[in-house]
Amino acid sequence: MNTFCLEVSGPFACFTRPEMKVERVSYDVITPSAARSVFEAILWKPQIRWRITRIEVLNPIRWINLRRNEVGAVVSTRNVQQAMNAGSGYLGLDIEDERQQRAGLFLRDAAYRLHAELALSPKANDPLVKYAEMFSRRATKGQCVNQPYLGCREFAADFRLVAASAAERPAIDETRDLGWMLHDLDFTYPCAPQPRFFRAEMKNGVILVPDFETGEVKS
């Protein structure tokens, strides 16, 4: 068995649209890349890959406007290189000087059922069943490498492993064209990953996610 289903939920979520430069505005639903990160938060190894195949929206899509304090700077690469060469250095940021207040349009009371396939990477030497059993055991016990989140790390998510999705509550009865949505990043060139998009359509609360390598995913 290499297919798994998780139900994830949280009071807030933000899957930021890349076309918004300053203010954070979320997509209507979770993106495949954010869904993948949920599975990787429970089990990640260089030997495995997760592919999201299906997203079910369980709660009505609701919005909330919030203003948050964010840090408006990052430590410069030059300072990091100098500290590495010298063996020591100050790499901190003064929050009071770099604080910025930004508005955001977020999702509230978000809940999804995520379906994913587990596959081996070219680096794998062990059988797939080893990692499948490892994931099942960890997800059943609620164990994770880091706390899963819904888009932003401060929006922590609860999760549980779904054994039989047919016995669960149905997805929302809503159909809408969600437009072009971020699928995932193309890491062909790790130093400059490129975003890839697909035309997302929700039918009766269900979004079918095309494979990353198909012609439906565009750069």
C-alpha positions, 0 to 999 in steps of 0.5 A: 500500500503506497496511498495515504489519506490525512485529515488536517484542520486549523483555525487559520490558514494562509496559502499565499498567492505569489502575485501579491507582493506586499500583503498576504492574500491566501488561495481559496484552498490549500495548494499541493505544495502545502499539502505535501509539506504536511506529509513531510512533516510527519515523515521525510527521508531523502529516499522517499517522495510524496505526490498529492493526488486529491484534495477534499475541502471539508469546511465552507471557504471562509475569510478573515482580515488580520494585521500582523507584525512581521520582520522586514529583513533577513540576515545578509549572505555577505554577513554570513560568509564573513562570520563563517570565514572569521569563525564568529560574527553577529548575525542577529536582527533587531526586531524593533528596527525591522518590524513591519505591520502587514494586513492579510486575507486569511482562511478561517476554520480550514479543514481538508482531506489530503490524498497522497502517493508515497514513492521511492526516490533514486537514492532508495535502497530499502523497500517501499513497504518499510517507509509505508509502515513507518508513516502509518505508525507515526501518523496513527500515534500523532507523531511528527518531525515538526508540527504540520502547518497550514501555509504559515508556520504560526498556523499549526494544523491538527492531523489524523490518519484516515483509514477509510475515506468513504466512511468519513464526512463528505466534502462540501457541495460546491463547484468553482473554478479556482484559476491558476494555482501553485502546484509546486517548485521545480528543483531541477536547478536547486539554486533557482527553483521555479514555480509551476502552476496548474488550472485548479477546479473544485467539483463538489468540494474535490480538486484532482491534482495532476502529476507534476510531469504532465502537460497540465502543469505549466511554468 
